[in-house]
Structure formats: C-alpha cells, structure tokens
Amino acid sequence: MTKIKRRSQTRSKCQTRDLPDLIIKPIVTEKATIQMEQNKYVFDVRKTAEKPDIKKAIESLFDVKVVKVNTINLPRKKKRVGKFIGYKTQYKRAIVTLKEGDTITLFPEV
C-alpha cells in the first residue's frame, strides 16, 4: 500500500527570502474598500504564487495573522499598439481574510 501525500504536506516551491516578491500591489477599488470593512484585503500576486506562499508572505510583510486566502486567475487583456495586437501579462488576484482585530495600513497617516 502506497502513501498518498496531501497537498498541505508538500513543500512549497518558493523560498522564504522570495516570499515578499510574490505580492505585486494592493488593490484599492470601491469593491475592495467595502471588503476592508469585513477584514478582507485584495492584492495582485504573481501567477505562480500558491495559497500557502501568499499566506506566509502577507504574515511576514504586515505582521498579521491570516485566516483564509482566496485566489482568482484573471483573464489576459488585449493590448493594441497601432495595427499590432498583443496581450498584457496575466496575473492572479488574492483576497486575504485576516484574524479579527488585525488590520493592514495601506494609507499611512500624514
């Protein structure tokens, strides 16, 4: 009988020093701002990022406790330059739910 490895037991492909590079930018839209009231934050992440790696990166960057990570693969968008049609790079969006009481300051007080 062979043992089946569960996904949570496998090692992540990303090393610890590369984790902050997974997060590209925070998303600040009307919908994302409404989700901030529910303690959910939206980030653009690299296409190769996995949920455990995103969780580790957010926890190390912002010193918060992540409860849940949801990811969305967004479609590539067409970009036209003159008569040539190309595509923008594809990326992934992550919705991160934080522990009750934790917050991320996206806009520091001036």
C-alpha positions as CSV (number, residue, x, y, z in Angstrom):
1,M,0.0,0.0,0.0
2,T,1.5,3.4,-1.0
3,K,1.1,6.5,1.0
4,I,-0.6,9.5,-0.7
5,K,0.9,12.8,0.0
6,R,-1.6,15.5,0.7
7,R,-1.0,18.9,-0.8
8,S,-0.6,20.6,2.6
9,Q,2.2,18.2,3.4
10,T,4.3,19.0,0.3
11,R,7.0,21.6,0.4
12,S,6.3,25.0,-1.2
13,K,8.3,25.8,-4.3
14,C,9.1,29.3,-3.1
15,Q,11.9,30.0,-0.7
16,T,11.5,32.2,2.4
17,R,13.6,35.0,1.0
18,D,11.5,35.2,-2.2
19,L,8.1,35.5,-0.4
20,P,7.8,39.3,-0.4
21,D,8.3,39.3,-4.2
22,L,5.1,37.3,-4.6
23,I,3.0,40.4,-3.7
24,I,2.8,42.9,-6.6
25,K,0.5,45.6,-5.2
26,P,-2.6,46.1,-3.1
27,I,-5.9,46.8,-4.9
28,V,-7.8,49.9,-3.9
29,T,-11.2,49.9,-5.7
30,E,-14.6,50.5,-4.4
31,K,-15.4,46.8,-4.0
32,A,-12.0,46.2,-2.3
33,T,-12.6,49.1,0.1
34,I,-16.0,47.6,1.1
35,Q,-14.3,44.3,1.7
36,M,-11.8,46.0,4.0
37,E,-14.7,46.6,6.4
38,Q,-15.1,42.8,6.6
39,N,-11.4,42.5,7.3
40,K,-10.6,41.2,3.8
41,Y,-7.8,42.8,1.7
42,V,-7.1,42.4,-2.0
43,F,-3.7,42.0,-3.6
44,D,-2.3,41.3,-7.0
45,V,0.2,38.5,-6.8
46,R,2.4,36.6,-9.2
47,K,0.9,33.9,-11.4
48,T,3.0,31.2,-9.9
49,A,2.0,32.1,-6.3
50,E,0.2,29.4,-4.2
51,K,-2.1,30.0,-1.3
52,P,0.4,28.8,1.5
53,D,3.1,31.1,0.0
54,I,0.7,34.1,-0.2
55,K,-0.3,33.5,3.4
56,K,3.4,33.4,4.6
57,A,4.2,36.5,2.6
58,I,1.4,38.6,4.0
59,E,2.1,37.4,7.5
60,S,5.8,38.3,7.2
61,L,5.3,41.7,5.5
62,F,2.5,43.1,7.7
63,D,2.9,41.1,11.0
64,V,-0.8,39.9,10.9
65,K,-2.5,36.6,11.3
66,V,-4.1,35.3,8.0
67,V,-7.2,33.1,8.4
68,K,-8.1,32.4,4.8
69,V,-6.7,33.1,1.3
70,N,-8.9,33.0,-1.8
71,T,-7.3,33.4,-5.3
72,I,-8.7,34.4,-8.7
73,N,-7.0,33.8,-12.0
74,L,-7.9,36.8,-14.1
75,P,-8.1,36.6,-17.9
76,R,-5.4,38.2,-20.1
77,K,-6.4,41.5,-21.6
78,K,-5.8,42.5,-25.2
79,K,-3.5,45.5,-25.8
80,R,-3.3,47.1,-29.2
81,V,-0.5,49.3,-30.4
82,G,-1.2,50.5,-33.9
83,K,-2.1,47.5,-36.1
84,F,-0.5,45.0,-33.8
85,I,-2.5,43.2,-31.1
86,G,-0.7,41.8,-28.1
87,Y,-1.7,40.8,-24.6
88,K,-0.9,42.2,-21.2
89,T,0.7,39.8,-18.8
90,Q,-1.6,37.5,-16.9
91,Y,-1.7,37.8,-13.1
92,K,-3.5,36.4,-10.1
93,R,-5.6,38.3,-7.5
94,A,-5.7,37.2,-3.9
95,I,-8.3,38.0,-1.3
96,V,-6.8,37.7,2.2
97,T,-9.0,37.4,5.3
98,L,-7.3,38.5,8.5
99,K,-7.9,37.4,12.1
100,E,-10.4,39.6,14.0
101,G,-8.6,42.6,15.4
102,D,-5.7,42.6,12.9
103,T,-5.5,45.3,10.2
104,I,-3.2,46.4,7.4
105,T,-2.5,50.1,7.0
106,L,-2.5,50.7,3.3
107,F,-2.5,54.5,3.7
108,P,-0.2,55.8,6.4
109,E,-1.4,58.9,8.3
110,V,0.2,62.1,7.0
